[in-house]
Amino acid sequence: MTVVVTTPTGQVGSRVVGLLLQAGVRPRVLVRDPARLAPGVRDRVEVRRGDLTDADFVAGAMAGATAAFLVDPTPHAVEDPVGTSRRTGAGLARAVRENGVGRVVFLSSGGAELRHGAGHIDGLAAIEEQLDATGADVTHLRCGYFYPNLLLSLEELAAGELSTAGDPDRPQPWVDPRDIGEVAAARLLSDAWRGRVVQGVHGPEDLSWRQVARTLTGALGRGIRLRVVSDDEVRAALGGAGLPPGAIEGIVGMTAGTRGLTPEPPRDVLTTTPTTLAGWAYARLRPRLDVR
């Protein structure tokens, strides 16, 4: 069994690699910088060094693979995030098709079910369709909002504030990427499923932004007040940080396009994962704030 793992140093990919190793599988990792692999991992994996945007590299690196965990590495900050994701997805799909990879797990997102109108998430929707057309058995992981995105707000959290352009009162799934890695590894190792599968990964409970602020107040030991901002305020802030217009609309569109989203599939026992926001924030976020 040869399992390919893309972005093996990322929040989800690194967990997938660790679990495969624990299961007795030596994964083949596609990585730009092998030095970023965790200590003790590099000698236990098969390393192929290259860029996932290079379709020829990906096709060659996936030769002989029986399963693959695929991630779109496109940064939100590029000028044409959706177009870049589509081009990367075309290379990933080509590699799956040409190499006859039988089982694929793709890291997608809630909102991809809309197909259009959700900013950069539209790029993930396009990759879902590209992978569906390969004939492989494919599981798309439609994930909730990542807890570690809060690390991007360290400065304002230190000042006792959390801002969002999202609906402050509408609950949505929030999830720990490590839990996503566990779902991905389980799917990769199982041969009990076939065809096209959409697997939600929704964390333990849906949370509104107001609930998140209250949870962080308790977990961080400091008062966190919520500040709701407009899409135009987000645009201005991103423009002031030097992002190009296409990137700005890709980021704003992810929030604007999913404000009223009902996740597909809905929350149930299969989509619910264990790690709570309070536990994650106490273990991962609070130490970062305490040293500031």
DRENFI-61433 format. One record per residue (C-alpha): residue number from 0; z, x, y. Coordinates in nm, 2 decimals. Layout:
! DRENFI-61433
<pt k="NUM" Z="Z" X="X" Y="Y"/>
...
! end
This chain:
! DRENFI-61433
<pt k="0" Z="0.00" X="0.00" Y="0.00"/>
<pt k="1" Z="-0.11" X="0.15" Y="0.33"/>
<pt k="2" Z="0.03" X="-0.02" Y="0.64"/>
<pt k="3" Z="-0.09" X="0.08" Y="0.99"/>
<pt k="4" Z="0.14" X="0.04" Y="1.28"/>
<pt k="5" Z="0.01" X="0.05" Y="1.64"/>
<pt k="6" Z="0.25" X="0.13" Y="1.93"/>
<pt k="7" Z="0.50" X="0.28" Y="1.69"/>
<pt k="8" Z="0.73" X="0.40" Y="1.97"/>
<pt k="9" Z="0.74" X="0.06" Y="2.14"/>
<pt k="10" Z="1.03" X="-0.19" Y="2.14"/>
<pt k="11" Z="0.88" X="-0.38" Y="1.85"/>
<pt k="12" Z="0.67" X="-0.12" Y="1.68"/>
<pt k="13" Z="0.96" X="0.13" Y="1.64"/>
<pt k="14" Z="1.16" X="-0.14" Y="1.46"/>
<pt k="15" Z="0.87" X="-0.22" Y="1.23"/>
<pt k="16" Z="0.83" X="0.15" Y="1.14"/>
<pt k="17" Z="1.21" X="0.18" Y="1.06"/>
<pt k="18" Z="1.21" X="-0.13" Y="0.84"/>
<pt k="19" Z="0.90" X="-0.02" Y="0.65"/>
<pt k="20" Z="1.05" X="0.32" Y="0.58"/>
<pt k="21" Z="1.37" X="0.15" Y="0.46"/>
<pt k="22" Z="1.15" X="-0.06" Y="0.23"/>
<pt k="23" Z="1.00" X="0.25" Y="0.07"/>
<pt k="24" Z="0.66" X="0.23" Y="0.26"/>
<pt k="25" Z="0.53" X="0.53" Y="0.44"/>
<pt k="26" Z="0.34" X="0.37" Y="0.73"/>
<pt k="27" Z="0.04" X="0.52" Y="0.91"/>
<pt k="28" Z="0.11" X="0.52" Y="1.28"/>
<pt k="29" Z="-0.14" X="0.52" Y="1.56"/>
<pt k="30" Z="0.01" X="0.70" Y="1.85"/>
<pt k="31" Z="-0.11" X="0.88" Y="2.17"/>
<pt k="32" Z="0.19" X="1.12" Y="2.18"/>
<pt k="33" Z="0.36" X="1.20" Y="1.84"/>
<pt k="34" Z="0.64" X="1.37" Y="2.03"/>
<pt k="35" Z="0.77" X="1.03" Y="2.13"/>
<pt k="36" Z="0.84" X="0.93" Y="1.77"/>
<pt k="37" Z="1.21" X="0.91" Y="1.70"/>
<pt k="38" Z="1.38" X="1.22" Y="1.55"/>
<pt k="39" Z="1.35" X="1.21" Y="1.17"/>
<pt k="40" Z="1.06" X="0.96" Y="1.18"/>
<pt k="41" Z="0.76" X="1.19" Y="1.24"/>
<pt k="42" Z="0.80" X="1.37" Y="0.90"/>
<pt k="43" Z="0.82" X="1.04" Y="0.72"/>
<pt k="44" Z="0.51" X="0.87" Y="0.85"/>
<pt k="45" Z="0.14" X="0.95" Y="0.85"/>
<pt k="46" Z="0.04" X="1.02" Y="1.21"/>
<pt k="47" Z="-0.30" X="0.95" Y="1.36"/>
<pt k="48" Z="-0.32" X="1.07" Y="1.72"/>
<pt k="49" Z="-0.54" X="0.88" Y="1.95"/>
<pt k="50" Z="-0.59" X="0.59" Y="2.20"/>
<pt k="51" Z="-0.61" X="0.23" Y="2.10"/>
<pt k="52" Z="-0.87" X="0.17" Y="2.36"/>
<pt k="53" Z="-1.10" X="0.40" Y="2.17"/>
<pt k="54" Z="-1.27" X="0.17" Y="1.92"/>
<pt k="55" Z="-1.41" X="0.46" Y="1.71"/>
<pt k="56" Z="-1.07" X="0.62" Y="1.68"/>
<pt k="57" Z="-0.91" X="0.29" Y="1.57"/>
<pt k="58" Z="-1.18" X="0.22" Y="1.31"/>
<pt k="59" Z="-1.15" X="0.57" Y="1.16"/>
<pt k="60" Z="-0.77" X="0.56" Y="1.16"/>
<pt k="61" Z="-0.75" X="0.23" Y="0.98"/>
<pt k="62" Z="-0.97" X="0.34" Y="0.69"/>
<pt k="63" Z="-0.81" X="0.24" Y="0.36"/>
<pt k="64" Z="-0.54" X="0.02" Y="0.52"/>
<pt k="65" Z="-0.42" X="-0.28" Y="0.33"/>
<pt k="66" Z="-0.22" X="-0.43" Y="0.62"/>
<pt k="67" Z="-0.18" X="-0.37" Y="0.99"/>
<pt k="68" Z="0.07" X="-0.45" Y="1.27"/>
<pt k="69" Z="-0.14" X="-0.47" Y="1.59"/>
<pt k="70" Z="-0.03" X="-0.47" Y="1.95"/>
<pt k="71" Z="-0.24" X="-0.48" Y="2.27"/>
<pt k="72" Z="-0.12" X="-0.18" Y="2.48"/>
<pt k="73" Z="-0.29" X="-0.30" Y="2.80"/>
<pt k="74" Z="-0.06" X="-0.25" Y="3.10"/>
<pt k="75" Z="-0.01" X="-0.54" Y="3.33"/>
<pt k="76" Z="-0.09" X="-0.31" Y="3.63"/>
<pt k="77" Z="-0.46" X="-0.25" Y="3.55"/>
<pt k="78" Z="-0.72" X="-0.41" Y="3.78"/>
<pt k="79" Z="-0.87" X="-0.63" Y="3.50"/>
<pt k="80" Z="-0.59" X="-0.69" Y="3.25"/>
<pt k="81" Z="-0.76" X="-0.98" Y="3.06"/>
<pt k="82" Z="-1.09" X="-0.80" Y="3.04"/>
<pt k="83" Z="-0.92" X="-0.48" Y="2.93"/>
<pt k="84" Z="-0.73" X="-0.67" Y="2.66"/>
<pt k="85" Z="-1.05" X="-0.83" Y="2.54"/>
<pt k="86" Z="-1.22" X="-0.49" Y="2.50"/>
<pt k="87" Z="-0.92" X="-0.34" Y="2.32"/>
<pt k="88" Z="-0.91" X="-0.65" Y="2.10"/>
<pt k="89" Z="-1.28" X="-0.61" Y="2.01"/>
<pt k="90" Z="-1.21" X="-0.26" Y="1.88"/>
<pt k="91" Z="-0.90" X="-0.37" Y="1.68"/>
<pt k="92" Z="-1.10" X="-0.66" Y="1.53"/>
<pt k="93" Z="-1.39" X="-0.42" Y="1.44"/>
<pt k="94" Z="-1.15" X="-0.19" Y="1.27"/>
<pt k="95" Z="-1.00" X="-0.47" Y="1.06"/>
<pt k="96" Z="-1.35" X="-0.61" Y="0.97"/>
<pt k="97" Z="-1.51" X="-0.27" Y="0.89"/>
<pt k="98" Z="-1.22" X="-0.15" Y="0.68"/>
<pt k="99" Z="-1.16" X="-0.48" Y="0.50"/>
<pt k="100" Z="-0.79" X="-0.49" Y="0.61"/>
<pt k="101" Z="-0.65" X="-0.78" Y="0.42"/>
<pt k="102" Z="-0.33" X="-0.87" Y="0.61"/>
<pt k="103" Z="-0.28" X="-0.84" Y="0.99"/>
<pt k="104" Z="0.03" X="-0.92" Y="1.20"/>
<pt k="105" Z="-0.05" X="-0.95" Y="1.57"/>
<pt k="106" Z="0.20" X="-0.94" Y="1.85"/>
<pt k="107" Z="0.10" X="-1.23" Y="2.07"/>
<pt k="108" Z="0.30" X="-1.44" Y="2.32"/>
<pt k="109" Z="0.40" X="-1.79" Y="2.40"/>
<pt k="110" Z="0.13" X="-1.93" Y="2.62"/>
<pt k="111" Z="-0.16" X="-1.79" Y="2.42"/>
<pt k="112" Z="-0.20" X="-2.14" Y="2.28"/>
<pt k="113" Z="-0.33" X="-2.25" Y="2.62"/>
<pt k="114" Z="-0.63" X="-2.01" Y="2.58"/>
<pt k="115" Z="-0.69" X="-2.01" Y="2.96"/>
<pt k="116" Z="-0.49" X="-2.03" Y="3.28"/>
<pt k="117" Z="-0.19" X="-1.81" Y="3.18"/>
<pt k="118" Z="-0.28" X="-1.48" Y="3.35"/>
<pt k="119" Z="-0.27" X="-1.17" Y="3.14"/>
<pt k="120" Z="-0.16" X="-1.38" Y="2.84"/>
<pt k="121" Z="-0.52" X="-1.51" Y="2.83"/>
<pt k="122" Z="-0.61" X="-1.16" Y="2.70"/>
<pt k="123" Z="-0.38" X="-1.21" Y="2.40"/>
<pt k="124" Z="-0.54" X="-1.55" Y="2.34"/>
<pt k="125" Z="-0.88" X="-1.38" Y="2.33"/>
<pt k="126" Z="-0.75" X="-1.12" Y="2.08"/>
<pt k="127" Z="-0.61" X="-1.40" Y="1.86"/>
<pt k="128" Z="-0.96" X="-1.54" Y="1.84"/>
<pt k="129" Z="-1.12" X="-1.20" Y="1.78"/>
<pt k="130" Z="-0.89" X="-1.14" Y="1.48"/>
<pt k="131" Z="-0.93" X="-1.49" Y="1.35"/>
<pt k="132" Z="-1.31" X="-1.41" Y="1.32"/>
<pt k="133" Z="-1.26" X="-1.11" Y="1.10"/>
<pt k="134" Z="-1.18" X="-1.30" Y="0.78"/>
<pt k="135" Z="-0.85" X="-1.13" Y="0.73"/>
<pt k="136" Z="-0.52" X="-1.31" Y="0.67"/>
<pt k="137" Z="-0.37" X="-1.31" Y="1.02"/>
<pt k="138" Z="-0.02" X="-1.40" Y="1.15"/>
<pt k="139" Z="0.00" X="-1.43" Y="1.52"/>
<pt k="140" Z="0.36" X="-1.39" Y="1.65"/>
<pt k="141" Z="0.40" X="-1.61" Y="1.95"/>
<pt k="142" Z="0.71" X="-1.46" Y="2.11"/>
<pt k="143" Z="0.95" X="-1.57" Y="2.38"/>
<pt k="144" Z="1.05" X="-1.38" Y="2.69"/>
<pt k="145" Z="1.18" X="-1.03" Y="2.61"/>
<pt k="146" Z="1.54" X="-0.96" Y="2.69"/>
<pt k="147" Z="1.45" X="-0.60" Y="2.80"/>
<pt k="148" Z="1.23" X="-0.74" Y="3.08"/>
<pt k="149" Z="1.57" X="-0.77" Y="3.26"/>
<pt k="150" Z="1.59" X="-0.39" Y="3.27"/>
<pt k="151" Z="1.31" X="-0.41" Y="3.54"/>
<pt k="152" Z="1.57" X="-0.59" Y="3.76"/>
<pt k="153" Z="1.84" X="-0.33" Y="3.74"/>
<pt k="154" Z="1.85" X="-0.27" Y="4.12"/>
<pt k="155" Z="1.89" X="-0.64" Y="4.21"/>
<pt k="156" Z="2.13" X="-0.70" Y="3.92"/>
<pt k="157" Z="2.35" X="-0.42" Y="4.06"/>
<pt k="158" Z="2.35" X="-0.61" Y="4.38"/>
<pt k="159" Z="2.45" X="-0.93" Y="4.20"/>
<pt k="160" Z="2.12" X="-1.11" Y="4.21"/>
<pt k="161" Z="1.85" X="-1.22" Y="3.97"/>
<pt k="162" Z="1.52" X="-1.35" Y="4.10"/>
<pt k="163" Z="1.25" X="-1.55" Y="3.94"/>
<pt k="164" Z="0.94" X="-1.75" Y="4.02"/>
<pt k="165" Z="0.98" X="-1.95" Y="3.71"/>
<pt k="166" Z="1.12" X="-2.30" Y="3.69"/>
<pt k="167" Z="1.50" X="-2.23" Y="3.73"/>
<pt k="168" Z="1.61" X="-2.54" Y="3.52"/>
<pt k="169" Z="1.35" X="-2.55" Y="3.24"/>
<pt k="170" Z="1.47" X="-2.39" Y="2.91"/>
<pt k="171" Z="1.24" X="-2.14" Y="2.75"/>
<pt k="172" Z="1.27" X="-1.91" Y="2.45"/>
<pt k="173" Z="1.42" X="-1.56" Y="2.51"/>
<pt k="174" Z="1.42" X="-1.30" Y="2.23"/>
<pt k="175" Z="1.53" X="-0.95" Y="2.14"/>
<pt k="176" Z="1.22" X="-0.73" Y="2.05"/>
<pt k="177" Z="1.41" X="-0.58" Y="1.75"/>
<pt k="178" Z="1.43" X="-0.93" Y="1.60"/>
<pt k="179" Z="1.05" X="-0.96" Y="1.65"/>
<pt k="180" Z="1.01" X="-0.63" Y="1.46"/>
<pt k="181" Z="1.21" X="-0.78" Y="1.17"/>
<pt k="182" Z="0.98" X="-1.08" Y="1.15"/>
<pt k="183" Z="0.67" X="-0.86" Y="1.17"/>
<pt k="184" Z="0.79" X="-0.63" Y="0.90"/>
<pt k="185" Z="0.87" X="-0.92" Y="0.67"/>
<pt k="186" Z="0.52" X="-1.06" Y="0.72"/>
<pt k="187" Z="0.36" X="-0.73" Y="0.65"/>
<pt k="188" Z="0.55" X="-0.68" Y="0.33"/>
<pt k="189" Z="0.49" X="-1.03" Y="0.20"/>
<pt k="190" Z="0.18" X="-1.13" Y="0.00"/>
<pt k="191" Z="0.29" X="-1.49" Y="-0.03"/>
<pt k="192" Z="0.09" X="-1.62" Y="0.28"/>
<pt k="193" Z="-0.28" X="-1.66" Y="0.34"/>
<pt k="194" Z="-0.52" X="-1.76" Y="0.61"/>
<pt k="195" Z="-0.43" X="-1.80" Y="0.97"/>
<pt k="196" Z="-0.06" X="-1.84" Y="1.05"/>
<pt k="197" Z="0.11" X="-1.89" Y="1.39"/>
<pt k="198" Z="0.47" X="-1.78" Y="1.38"/>
<pt k="199" Z="0.70" X="-1.85" Y="1.67"/>
<pt k="200" Z="0.97" X="-1.59" Y="1.75"/>
<pt k="201" Z="1.21" X="-1.77" Y="1.98"/>
<pt k="202" Z="1.55" X="-1.60" Y="1.98"/>
<pt k="203" Z="1.87" X="-1.80" Y="1.90"/>
<pt k="204" Z="1.83" X="-2.06" Y="2.18"/>
<pt k="205" Z="1.62" X="-2.17" Y="2.47"/>
<pt k="206" Z="1.76" X="-2.07" Y="2.81"/>
<pt k="207" Z="1.68" X="-2.17" Y="3.17"/>
<pt k="208" Z="1.70" X="-1.91" Y="3.43"/>
<pt k="209" Z="2.02" X="-2.06" Y="3.56"/>
<pt k="210" Z="2.17" X="-2.03" Y="3.22"/>
<pt k="211" Z="2.05" X="-1.67" Y="3.20"/>
<pt k="212" Z="2.23" X="-1.59" Y="3.53"/>
<pt k="213" Z="2.55" X="-1.75" Y="3.40"/>
<pt k="214" Z="2.52" X="-1.56" Y="3.07"/>
<pt k="215" Z="2.47" X="-1.23" Y="3.25"/>
<pt k="216" Z="2.77" X="-1.30" Y="3.48"/>
<pt k="217" Z="2.99" X="-1.31" Y="3.17"/>
<pt k="218" Z="2.83" X="-1.03" Y="2.98"/>
<pt k="219" Z="2.81" X="-0.79" Y="3.27"/>
<pt k="220" Z="3.15" X="-0.86" Y="3.42"/>
<pt k="221" Z="3.00" X="-0.92" Y="3.76"/>
<pt k="222" Z="2.88" X="-1.23" Y="3.95"/>
<pt k="223" Z="2.50" X="-1.28" Y="3.92"/>
<pt k="224" Z="2.34" X="-1.54" Y="4.15"/>
<pt k="225" Z="1.99" X="-1.67" Y="4.09"/>
<pt k="226" Z="1.73" X="-1.65" Y="4.36"/>
<pt k="227" Z="1.41" X="-1.86" Y="4.32"/>
<pt k="228" Z="1.10" X="-1.71" Y="4.48"/>
<pt k="229" Z="0.75" X="-1.85" Y="4.53"/>
<pt k="230" Z="0.43" X="-1.72" Y="4.37"/>
<pt k="231" Z="0.32" X="-1.59" Y="4.71"/>
<pt k="232" Z="0.64" X="-1.40" Y="4.75"/>
<pt k="233" Z="0.57" X="-1.23" Y="4.41"/>
<pt k="234" Z="0.22" X="-1.16" Y="4.52"/>
<pt k="235" Z="0.34" X="-0.99" Y="4.84"/>
<pt k="236" Z="0.60" X="-0.78" Y="4.66"/>
<pt k="237" Z="0.34" X="-0.66" Y="4.40"/>
<pt k="238" Z="0.09" X="-0.59" Y="4.67"/>
<pt k="239" Z="0.35" X="-0.39" Y="4.86"/>
<pt k="240" Z="0.41" X="-0.19" Y="4.54"/>
<pt k="241" Z="0.04" X="-0.09" Y="4.54"/>
<pt k="242" Z="-0.09" X="-0.31" Y="4.25"/>
<pt k="243" Z="-0.45" X="-0.41" Y="4.27"/>
<pt k="244" Z="-0.55" X="-0.78" Y="4.31"/>
<pt k="245" Z="-0.65" X="-0.84" Y="3.95"/>
<pt k="246" Z="-0.32" X="-0.71" Y="3.82"/>
<pt k="247" Z="-0.13" X="-0.92" Y="4.07"/>
<pt k="248" Z="-0.30" X="-1.24" Y="3.96"/>
<pt k="249" Z="-0.26" X="-1.14" Y="3.59"/>
<pt k="250" Z="0.12" X="-1.11" Y="3.65"/>
<pt k="251" Z="0.16" X="-1.42" Y="3.87"/>
<pt k="252" Z="-0.06" X="-1.62" Y="3.63"/>
<pt k="253" Z="0.17" X="-1.56" Y="3.34"/>
<pt k="254" Z="0.45" X="-1.74" Y="3.51"/>
<pt k="255" Z="0.25" X="-2.00" Y="3.70"/>
<pt k="256" Z="0.04" X="-2.09" Y="3.40"/>
<pt k="257" Z="0.33" X="-2.15" Y="3.16"/>
<pt k="258" Z="0.59" X="-2.33" Y="3.38"/>
<pt k="259" Z="0.55" X="-2.66" Y="3.19"/>
<pt k="260" Z="0.47" X="-2.50" Y="2.86"/>
<pt k="261" Z="0.61" X="-2.66" Y="2.54"/>
<pt k="262" Z="0.59" X="-2.37" Y="2.29"/>
<pt k="263" Z="0.36" X="-2.40" Y="1.99"/>
<pt k="264" Z="0.49" X="-2.39" Y="1.73"/>
<pt k="265" Z="0.82" X="-2.56" Y="1.84"/>
<pt k="266" Z="1.16" X="-2.42" Y="1.77"/>
<pt k="267" Z="1.28" X="-2.46" Y="1.41"/>
<pt k="268" Z="1.46" X="-2.26" Y="1.15"/>
<pt k="269" Z="1.16" X="-2.03" Y="1.10"/>
<pt k="270" Z="1.12" X="-1.94" Y="1.47"/>
<pt k="271" Z="1.49" X="-1.89" Y="1.54"/>
<pt k="272" Z="1.62" X="-1.53" Y="1.54"/>
<pt k="273" Z="1.98" X="-1.42" Y="1.57"/>
<pt k="274" Z="2.04" X="-1.18" Y="1.86"/>
<pt k="275" Z="2.20" X="-1.35" Y="2.16"/>
<pt k="276" Z="2.13" X="-1.27" Y="2.52"/>
<pt k="277" Z="2.50" X="-1.22" Y="2.58"/>
<pt k="278" Z="2.53" X="-0.97" Y="2.30"/>
<pt k="279" Z="2.22" X="-0.78" Y="2.40"/>
<pt k="280" Z="2.32" X="-0.77" Y="2.77"/>
<pt k="281" Z="2.67" X="-0.64" Y="2.69"/>
<pt k="282" Z="2.54" X="-0.37" Y="2.46"/>
<pt k="283" Z="2.21" X="-0.27" Y="2.63"/>
<pt k="284" Z="2.22" X="-0.39" Y="3.00"/>
<pt k="285" Z="2.59" X="-0.35" Y="3.10"/>
<pt k="286" Z="2.60" X="0.03" Y="3.02"/>
<pt k="287" Z="2.29" X="0.09" Y="3.25"/>
<pt k="288" Z="2.46" X="-0.10" Y="3.53"/>
<pt k="289" Z="2.80" X="0.06" Y="3.48"/>
<pt k="290" Z="2.66" X="0.41" Y="3.55"/>
<pt k="291" Z="2.49" X="0.31" Y="3.88"/>
! end
